[in-house]
Amino acid sequence: MQSGVLVLDKPEGPSSAQVVSQVKRILGARKVGHLGTLDPFASGVLPMGVNEGTKVAEILLAAQKSYTGALALGVETDTQDRMGRVVKVNAFPAVSEEQIAQARAAFTGDLQQTPPMYSALKSGGVRLYRLARRGETVARAARAINVERLDLWQINKGEIGFEIVCSKGTYIRTLAADIGDFLGCGAHLKTLRRLSCGALTLAQAVSLDELERLKASARVPLIPLSDALSHVPKIPIATEWLLLLRTGRQDMLAILAPPRAEEKVARLVDQSGNLVALIQWMGAAGQEGWRIQRVFGLPCASAGSPDR
């Protein structure tokens, strides 16, 4: 089985871990891992790393993502989504278009968001969701997120639809609850579908049933690792670098130009465009430099010189 990234259209119901098990069984692959979890009730783009594709998890976890869905007004739950226990029901008048426009403006741009108790974050070494299930609540520091675009529209008196493009670490169910608080009626996340993760979109996704059929005909739609990371800056390298990279030689990276201010990671590719390594810009001011983060299988290529 080759290495790459499979874009799965996750169905509602199973957990991301359960879907991984099904994909591993279907493909018969040595290693399969999801590259950014989705809650069981959510559907849509779930990137799967196959074999060496599992090494790109950190990059795709950090990628910008987009979603669509709906939030239910007037009902608050302990998990901030439809899977939770109802903790409060509020009567409320119809929400106006002006209020929706105000909410759209208030929740677009750079924001501070307090992570929910029902999350995999840890406090004192214990997952927050475990504490929440015991009825415990602990202080959580707000974290910086960015919402590049937020569209909101009224579906009916009790529901608002949305489409969002946001940064890593954004909890959509917390955003739904916060929008409900902003509107003065409370809310919870009713439905959620992921549309994209980095450069990977629903247009590339296959269902579990489709994957079964494609595997039977030996046509598994694995995306090459370099293509899956097309949102990451690319640096072509020379053939003579390949063996040096495999042995972890850091000094050779000194020849590369520094990144743009907003770039911290780059992908090194051979002359055929294959992903060779991921590198990261690290160090204190004045002592920065590129460091090897991940090395991948290194195919042979023709000679040449490094070219930014």
Summary of the structure (lengths in Angstrom):
residues: 308
radius of gyration: 21.9
end to end distance: 32.3
largest distance: 70.8
contacts: 960
relative contact order: 0.17
helix: 25%
strand: 34%
